Amino acid sequence: MKKFDLEYPRPQFKRDNWYNLNGEWNFLFDDDNVGEQEGYYINFPCESIINVPFTYETKLSGIGDESIHSAVWYNRKFSLTADDLKGLLLHFEGSDFYTKVWINGKFVGENKGGYHRFSFDITNFVVVGENDITVKVEDSLSLEQPRGKQRYQTQNFGCWYVQTTGIWKTVWLERANDKRFNRVKIVTDYDSKSVKFEYNLSLVGSQLARNQYFAETIISFEDKTVFETRTKLNPGANDLTFSFDNEADFHEWSPEKPNIYDVKFNLYFNDERVDSADSYFGMRKISVSGDKILLNNKPINLKMVLDQGYWKDSHLTPPSGQALLDDINTTFEYGYNAVRKHQKIEDERYLYLCDQMGLLVWSEMANAYAFTDKAMLNFVDEWKNIVIQNYNHPSIIAWVPFNESWGFGNLGSNINEQNFANSMYLFTKAIDPTRPVITNDGWEQTMTDIITIHEYRHDAEEVYKAYTDEELLILNGKLPYSCNKKLLADGYKYNGQPVIMSEYGGITYYKEVGEKGDWGYGGVKSEQEFIEKLRVITEAVGRIPYISGYCYTQITDVQQEMNGLLYESREPKFSKEGIKAIKEINDKMYSK
């Protein structure tokens, strides 16, 4: 059985020397926002202890206060050796929303955005022995910041949940030389059986012009070296392309066989190795041809489940690496081959596990809820970072900037809003031309590679007839359901793209007598009734001739939203026989 690294926070680019800063930190609320003026970063007035990376709103943080606090502070000590001072990076995998960092009382830097990784070179701020780190995070209920399913009122409502404030992903230190790779973009070309490595370095052009620097790239498959070479680096663009001329060395990546190539990158200054990092890639192609989605040039029908990535005691933060692995195994157990990560950029360990195990992923941005200059800039800055950060993951097969026109006032007819949506389509395609982009999932779609529909009626025949009438109204832009929204924005028409039912179902079922849910799309009273309703509605969706896949809502309950296949605690709602029946429903779909 394959063994996975469930701890390393950035498995797509791994160095050996790292130190996890998760655990107990000193913590306090700063509701009056006086901490900077009073110098908390010099003398920290500890009020309590928090368990990072869990936010104060969660049980696992040790605090469990769900009320609103606009500014929070963190502080802890860490020790370093002389070797650490040769080059030291501080990484935050995620901190929501406006983060400022001090080391030993000196300001290091700041970041806005809650969902992407950000880093600081702290080499010149640290000393041998004990060091002090202080972090301030400001957050709010602002509609202008990307917040996804975090509530923007003081109480939960509809399908919006408790806010996430402050550090919510791993904080860690990494020893890295000042002469190093910042990252390597891995561009695979399935058709030409080649892979291109684009080296991004900490070195400036003058350093490369004056000195001899080499990038060594070693590709292996199942511990057998496939390719090894050194490339001289220069002040211009630095890249290397390798072609699999030997057919026996070419192994495609797919859900059935998620073949992974390992890569080691070594950076040399003359004959001295100054940096080393491990990565990996999968040789696969995702594309759209007419009304079909193709994986490795073969049609694939997506059997997705919507996953919001919330846990009962830790909210957006996975309680452990094992919890991420368990979620993926559960997704497979229910017969799904893909997941729509809804309004969340998941822990990168999750994407690593999907890469290794063959689970396909739609990566969807957390949306804001206002259309202003500030909201647009907040969105663009963070979305850019996310697409670049997660580009190398073969499991990601689609980018989804927006959902259901959230953050827009009237996308259906407002040309300015349509221009912004289209700019994000083109911007994403410019960074990554290899994946489909679904600009606005659900309705009021503008430029998009795939048409998506949200449909929550439970009468299977009604649904089937609505989407197979003689005029194919759905493809002419008239949506028979979904909050009276138009499928396509004004000025846009169906151009033959694939069509996905990207939300449906939402059936609410309570296993225990007396349970009460606050949100769902229609309830049932027994396991048998649930399975039968799921069967007929899924088969109805599958019978619609132009549908290339579906996404059931959803894998788990989330706080007051009670339409999951599992409880938020991950306890199944169904017996083993019921789980098997659900899997069989999905397994047989599109099997002809």
C-alpha positions in Angstrom: 0.0 0.0 0.0 1.2 3.5 -0.9 2.5 5.5 2.1 1.7 9.2 2.1 3.4 12.1 3.8 0.5 13.7 5.7 2.5 16.4 7.5 4.6 18.4 5.0 2.6 21.5 4.2 3.8 22.1 0.6 4.3 18.6 -0.9 4.5 19.9 -4.5 7.9 21.5 -3.7 9.6 19.9 -0.7 12.8 20.7 1.1 14.3 18.5 3.9 15.0 21.2 6.5 11.8 22.6 7.9 10.2 23.3 11.3 6.5 23.2 12.1 5.3 26.2 14.1 1.8 24.8 14.8 0.8 24.2 18.4 0.5 26.5 21.4 0.8 30.2 20.8 0.1 33.1 23.2 -3.1 34.8 22.0 -5.4 37.8 22.7 -8.3 39.8 21.2 -7.7 43.4 20.3 -11.3 44.7 19.7 -10.2 48.3 20.2 -7.3 47.8 17.8 -4.7 49.4 20.1 -2.0 46.6 19.9 0.3 48.3 17.4 0.1 51.6 19.2 0.9 49.9 22.5 3.7 47.8 21.1 2.3 44.3 21.5 5.1 43.1 19.1 7.7 44.2 21.7 6.0 43.2 24.9 3.1 40.8 24.3 0.4 41.0 27.0 -0.6 37.3 26.9 -4.2 36.7 27.8 -4.8 33.1 26.7 -3.3 30.2 24.7 -4.5 29.1 21.3 -3.8 25.9 19.4 -2.6 27.0 15.9 -3.7 26.5 13.1 -7.2 26.3 14.5 -9.0 29.7 14.7 -10.5 31.0 17.9 -14.0 30.2 16.7 -13.3 26.5 16.8 -13.3 23.9 19.6 -9.9 22.5 18.6 -8.3 26.0 19.1 -9.0 25.6 22.8 -11.1 28.8 22.8 -14.3 28.1 20.9 -15.7 31.7 20.8 -17.9 32.2 17.7 -18.5 35.9 18.3 -16.9 38.6 16.0 -13.5 40.0 16.9 -11.9 42.3 14.4 -8.3 42.0 15.4 -6.4 39.1 17.0 -2.7 38.7 18.1 -0.5 35.7 18.3 3.0 35.3 19.8 5.5 32.4 20.5 9.2 31.7 20.8 11.4 29.5 18.6 15.0 28.6 18.7 17.6 28.5 15.8 21.1 27.2 15.2 23.9 29.0 13.3 23.1 26.9 10.2 19.5 28.3 10.1 20.8 31.8 9.7 22.3 31.0 6.3 18.8 31.4 4.9 15.4 31.1 6.6 11.8 31.4 5.2 8.6 31.9 7.2 5.5 30.5 5.5 1.8 30.9 6.2 -0.4 28.5 4.3 -3.4 30.6 5.1 -4.4 33.5 7.4 -7.6 35.4 7.0 -7.6 38.3 6.2 -5.0 41.1 6.8 -1.8 39.7 8.4 1.2 41.6 9.8 4.3 39.9 11.1 7.1 41.0 13.5 10.3 39.0 14.4 12.1 40.1 17.5 10.2 43.3 17.6 11.0 44.3 14.0 8.3 44.5 11.3 8.8 41.8 8.6 5.9 42.3 6.3 2.2 42.0 5.6 -0.3 40.2 3.4 -4.0 40.6 2.4 -6.1 37.6 1.5 -7.2 34.5 3.4 -6.8 31.6 1.0 -3.3 31.6 -0.5 0.2 30.9 0.8 2.5 33.8 1.6 6.1 33.9 2.8 8.8 36.1 4.2 12.6 35.8 4.1 13.4 36.4 7.8 17.1 35.7 7.6 18.1 39.2 8.6 15.6 39.4 11.5 16.7 36.3 13.5 19.5 35.4 15.8 21.1 32.2 17.1 19.2 30.9 20.1 15.7 32.1 21.1 13.6 34.3 18.8 10.2 35.9 19.1 7.4 36.0 16.5 4.3 38.1 16.8 1.4 38.1 14.4 -1.5 40.4 14.1 -4.5 39.5 11.9 -7.4 41.9 11.1 -10.7 40.5 9.8 -14.2 41.8 9.3 -17.6 41.0 7.9 -16.8 43.1 4.8 -18.5 42.1 1.6 -15.5 43.3 -0.3 -13.1 40.6 0.8 -13.2 37.0 -0.6 -15.0 35.0 2.1 -16.7 32.1 0.4 -19.2 30.5 2.8 -18.1 32.5 5.8 -21.1 34.5 7.1 -21.2 38.3 6.7 -23.7 38.8 9.5 -23.3 38.2 13.2 -25.3 34.9 13.1 -25.4 32.0 10.7 -28.1 32.2 8.0 -29.1 30.2 5.0 -26.0 28.3 3.9 -23.4 30.7 5.4 -21.5 29.6 8.4 -19.3 30.8 11.3 -16.5 33.1 10.1 -12.8 32.1 10.0 -10.6 34.7 11.7 -6.8 34.6 11.6 -4.4 31.8 11.1 -6.2 28.7 9.8 -3.5 26.7 8.0 0.0 25.6 8.9 2.7 28.1 9.9 6.2 26.8 9.3 9.9 27.7 8.9 12.1 26.4 6.0 15.8 26.6 5.8 16.8 27.7 2.3 19.9 29.3 0.9 19.7 32.9 -0.4 20.6 31.3 -3.7 17.6 29.1 -4.3 14.6 28.1 -6.5 11.5 30.1 -5.6 9.4 27.6 -7.6 9.4 25.5 -10.7 6.4 25.6 -13.0 5.9 22.1 -14.6 4.1 22.2 -17.9 3.2 18.8 -19.2 2.2 18.2 -22.9 0.5 14.8 -23.2 0.2 14.9 -27.0 3.9 15.5 -27.6 4.9 13.3 -24.7 7.0 16.1 -23.2 7.4 18.1 -20.0 8.8 21.6 -19.6 10.3 23.0 -16.4 10.3 26.7 -15.9 12.8 27.7 -13.2 11.9 30.7 -11.0 15.0 31.8 -9.0 15.8 34.1 -6.1 18.9 35.2 -8.2 18.8 38.4 -10.2 20.1 38.7 -13.7 23.4 40.3 -12.8 24.2 37.3 -10.5 23.5 34.9 -13.3 25.5 36.9 -15.8 28.6 37.1 -13.5 28.6 33.5 -12.2 28.2 29.9 -13.2 24.8 28.6 -12.0 23.3 25.3 -13.1 19.9 23.6 -12.6 20.1 19.9 -12.3 16.9 18.0 -13.0 16.4 14.3 -12.3 13.2 12.6 -13.3 12.4 9.1 -11.9 9.4 6.7 -12.1 9.0 4.1 -9.4 12.6 4.8 -8.2 14.0 4.3 -11.7 15.8 7.3 -13.2 14.2 8.3 -16.5 16.2 11.5 -17.2 19.0 13.5 -15.7 20.7 16.7 -16.9 22.3 20.0 -15.9 21.1 23.2 -17.5 23.2 26.4 -17.4 21.2 29.3 -16.1 21.3 32.8 -17.7 19.8 36.2 -17.2 16.9 35.5 -19.5 14.2 32.9 -19.3 15.4 29.6 -17.9 13.6 26.5 -18.8 14.2 22.9 -19.9 12.0 20.6 -22.0 12.3 16.8 -21.8 10.6 14.4 -24.3 9.7 10.8 -23.6 11.3 9.3 -26.7 11.3 5.9 -25.1 7.6 4.7 -25.2 8.3 2.4 -22.2 9.1 5.4 -20.0 5.8 7.1 -20.8 3.1 6.5 -18.2 -0.1 8.6 -18.3 -1.9 9.9 -15.2 -5.6 9.0 -14.9 -8.1 8.3 -12.1 -7.6 4.6 -12.8 -3.8 4.8 -12.8 -2.6 8.0 -11.1 1.0 7.5 -12.3 3.4 10.0 -10.7 6.9 11.0 -11.8 9.2 12.2 -9.1 11.5 15.1 -9.8 14.6 16.4 -7.9 15.8 19.9 -8.6 19.3 20.8 -7.6 20.8 24.3 -7.9 24.6 24.5 -8.3 26.9 27.5 -7.9 29.9 26.2 -9.9 30.3 22.7 -8.4 28.7 23.5 -5.0 25.1 22.5 -4.5 23.3 25.4 -2.9 19.7 24.3 -3.0 17.7 21.1 -3.5 13.9 20.4 -3.7 11.7 17.5 -4.5 8.6 17.7 -6.7 6.4 15.5 -8.9 4.1 15.6 -11.9 1.5 13.6 -13.8 1.3 13.2 -17.6 -2.3 14.0 -18.4 -4.4 16.3 -20.6 -7.7 17.8 -19.8 -9.5 19.4 -22.7 -12.9 20.3 -24.3 -13.8 19.1 -27.7 -17.3 20.1 -28.9 -19.8 19.0 -26.2 -17.4 16.5 -24.6 -14.8 16.8 -21.8 -11.7 14.8 -22.6 -9.1 13.3 -20.3 -6.1 12.1 -22.3 -8.1 12.7 -25.5 -10.9 10.3 -24.4 -14.4 11.4 -23.3 -14.9 11.4 -19.5 -18.1 11.8 -17.6 -17.7 13.5 -14.3 -19.4 12.0 -11.3 -18.7 14.8 -8.8 -19.7 15.5 -5.3 -19.7 19.0 -3.8 -17.3 19.3 -0.8 -17.2 22.5 1.3 -14.3 21.2 3.5 -15.8 22.0 6.9 -15.3 19.9 10.1 -17.4 20.0 13.2 -14.7 21.0 15.7 -12.3 22.8 13.4 -14.4 24.4 10.7 -12.4 25.2 7.6 -9.2 23.7 9.0 -8.7 19.9 8.6 -8.2 18.4 12.1 -5.3 16.3 10.7 -3.7 15.0 7.5 -5.4 11.7 8.2 -8.8 13.5 8.1 -8.0 14.7 4.5 -7.1 11.2 3.5 -10.2 9.8 5.1 -12.4 12.3 3.1 -10.9 11.2 -0.2 -11.4 7.6 0.6 -15.0 8.3 1.5 -15.5 10.1 -1.8 -14.3 7.0 -3.6 -16.4 4.8 -1.3 -19.6 6.6 -2.5 -18.7 6.0 -6.2 -17.5 9.5 -7.2 -14.5 10.2 -9.4 -14.3 13.9 -8.9 -14.9 16.6 -6.3 -16.0 20.2 -6.6 -14.2 22.0 -3.8 -16.9 24.6 -3.1 -15.9 28.2 -2.2 -12.7 27.1 -0.6 -9.0 26.7 -1.5 -8.2 23.5 0.4 -5.1 22.6 2.3 -2.4 21.7 -0.3 -2.0 18.3 1.3 -5.4 17.5 0.1 -4.4 18.2 -3.5 -1.3 16.2 -3.1 -3.4 13.2 -1.9 -5.8 13.7 -4.9 -2.7 13.7 -7.2 -1.5 10.5 -5.7 -4.8 8.7 -5.5 -6.5 9.9 -8.8 -9.3 12.0 -7.5 -10.2 14.8 -10.0 -10.8 18.3 -8.6 -12.6 21.4 -9.7 -10.8 24.3 -7.9 -13.2 27.1 -7.0 -12.4 30.5 -5.5 -14.0 31.9 -2.4 -16.2 34.8 -3.6 -16.8 38.3 -2.2 -20.3 39.7 -2.1 -19.9 43.2 -3.5 -19.0 44.7 -6.9 -16.6 47.6 -6.1 -13.1 48.5 -7.1 -11.8 47.3 -3.8 -13.6 44.0 -4.1 -12.2 43.4 -7.6 -8.7 44.2 -6.6 -8.9 41.9 -3.5 -10.2 39.1 -5.8 -7.6 39.5 -8.6 -4.6 39.6 -6.2 -5.6 36.4 -4.5 -6.9 34.5 -7.4 -3.6 35.1 -9.3 -1.7 33.7 -6.3 -3.9 30.6 -6.1 -3.7 29.7 -9.7 0.1 30.0 -9.7 0.5 28.2 -6.4 -1.6 25.2 -7.4 -0.8 25.0 -11.1 1.4 21.9 -10.9 -1.3 19.6 -9.4 -2.5 17.1 -12.0 -5.7 16.4 -10.1 -7.0 19.9 -10.8 -8.9 19.7 -14.0 -10.8 23.0 -14.0 -10.7 26.5 -12.5 -13.9 28.2 -11.2 -13.4 31.9 -10.4 -17.1 32.7 -9.5 -20.2 30.9 -8.3 -23.9 31.9 -8.9 -23.0 35.6 -9.6 -21.8 36.1 -6.0 -20.0 39.4 -5.8 -22.0 40.8 -8.7 -25.1 42.9 -8.6 -26.6 42.1 -12.0 -24.2 40.0 -14.0 -27.0 39.0 -16.4 -27.3 42.4 -18.0 -24.6 44.7 -16.6 -21.8 45.1 -19.1 -19.2 46.3 -16.5 -19.8 43.2 -14.4 -19.6 41.0 -17.5 -16.3 42.6 -18.5 -14.9 41.8 -15.1 -16.1 38.2 -15.2 -14.7 37.8 -18.7 -11.4 39.4 -17.7 -11.0 36.7 -15.0 -11.7 34.0 -17.7 -9.0 35.5 -19.9 -6.6 36.2 -17.1 -6.9 32.6 -15.8 -6.4 31.2 -19.4 -3.3 33.4 -19.8 -1.7 31.9 -16.7 -2.9 28.4 -17.5 -4.1 27.6 -21.0 -4.2 23.9 -20.3 -7.3 23.7 -18.2 -11.0 24.6 -18.8 -12.3 27.7 -17.0 -15.9 27.9 -15.7 -16.2 31.6 -15.2 -19.5 31.7 -13.2 -20.8 28.4 -12.1 -24.6 27.9 -12.2 -26.2 30.7 -14.2 -25.7 34.1 -15.9 -22.7 32.6 -17.7 -20.5 34.7 -20.0 -17.3 33.4 -21.5 -16.9 29.9 -20.3 -15.5 26.5 -21.5 -18.2 24.5 -19.8 -21.9 25.3 -19.3 -23.1 24.5 -15.7 -26.6 24.2 -14.3 -27.8 24.2 -10.7 -31.1 22.2 -10.2 -32.6 21.3 -6.9 -36.1 19.9 -7.8 -36.5 16.3 -6.7 -39.2 15.2 -9.1 -37.1 13.2 -11.5 -39.5 13.2 -14.4 -40.1 16.9 -14.1 -36.4 17.6 -14.2 -35.9 15.3 -17.2 -38.7 16.9 -19.2 -37.6 20.4 -18.3 -34.2 19.8 -19.9 -35.2 17.7 -22.9 -38.2 19.6 -24.3 -38.3 20.0 -28.1 -36.7 23.4 -28.2 -33.9 22.5 -25.7 -34.7 25.7 -23.8 -31.7 25.2 -21.5 -29.3 25.5 -24.4 -31.1 28.6 -25.7 -30.3 30.4 -22.5 -33.7 30.0 -20.7 -33.3 28.3 -17.4 -36.4 26.5 -16.2 -35.2 26.6 -12.5 -32.5 28.2 -10.3 -34.0 31.3 -8.7 -35.4 32.7 -11.9 -32.0 33.4 -13.2 -31.0 33.1 -16.9 -28.6 30.4 -17.8 -26.6 32.8 -20.0 -26.0 36.5 -19.5 -27.4 38.9 -22.1 -25.5 38.9 -25.3 -24.2 35.3 -24.9 -25.4 32.1 -26.5 -24.7 28.4 -26.3 -21.7 27.6 -28.5 -21.7 23.8 -28.2 -19.8 23.5 -25.0 -20.1 20.5 -22.6 -22.9 20.8 -20.1 -22.6 19.8 -16.5 -25.3 19.6 -13.8 -22.9 21.0 -11.3 -25.3 21.1 -8.4 -28.3 18.9 -7.8 -29.9 16.8 -5.0 -29.4 18.4 -1.6 -31.6 15.7 -0.1 -31.9 16.0 3.7 -32.0 12.8 5.8 -31.6 12.5 9.6 -30.5 9.1 10.9 -31.5 9.8 14.5 -35.1 10.4 15.6 -35.6 14.0 16.8 -32.7 15.5 14.8 -33.4 18.9 13.4 -31.8 20.6 10.5 -32.1 24.2 9.5 -31.2 24.0 5.8 -31.8 21.6 3.0 -33.7 21.1 -0.3 -36.3 18.7 0.9 -36.2 15.9 3.5 -36.9 12.2 3.6 -37.7 10.0 6.6 -35.8 6.8 5.9 -32.6 5.4 4.4 -34.6 3.5 1.8 -36.5 6.7 0.8 -33.2 8.6 0.5 -31.5 6.0 -1.7 -34.6 5.7 -4.0 -34.9 9.5 -4.4 -31.1 9.8 -5.1 -31.4 6.9 -7.6 -34.2 8.3 -9.7 -33.0 11.9 -9.8 -29.4 10.8 -10.6 -30.6 8.6 -13.4 -32.8 11.4 -14.7 -29.8 13.7 -14.9 -27.8 11.0 -16.6 -30.5 10.4 -19.2 -30.4 14.1 -20.4 -28.5 13.5 -23.7 -26.2 16.5 -23.6 -25.2 16.2 -19.9 -21.5 15.3 -19.5 -21.5 14.9 -15.8 -23.0 15.9 -12.5 -22.2 17.1 -9.0 -24.3 15.9 -6.1 -24.8 18.3 -3.1 -23.0 17.3 -0.9 -20.6 15.0 0.9 -21.1 16.1 4.5 -23.4 18.3 6.6 -22.0 21.7 7.3 -23.2 23.4 10.5 -26.9 24.2 9.9 -26.9 22.8 6.4 -28.0 19.2 6.8 -28.0 17.6 3.3 -24.8 15.6 3.4 -24.2 12.0 2.9 -22.3 12.1 6.2 -22.7 14.1 9.3 -20.2 17.0 9.8 -18.5 14.6 12.3 -18.0 12.3 9.3 -20.2 9.6 10.8 -22.1 8.0 7.9 -25.9 8.5 7.8 -26.3 5.1 6.1 -25.7 1.5 6.8 -23.0 -0.4 4.9 -25.7 -1.7 2.6 -26.9 1.9 2.0 -23.4 3.1 1.3 -23.0 0.3 -1.2 -26.3 1.1 -2.9 -25.2 4.8 -3.3 -21.9 3.7 -4.7 -23.7 1.4 -7.2 -25.9 4.3 -8.3 -22.8 6.3 -9.2 -20.8 3.4 -10.6 -23.4 2.5 -13.2 -23.9 6.0 -14.4 -22.4 6.6 -17.9 -21.2 3.0 -17.9 -22.6 2.2 -21.4 
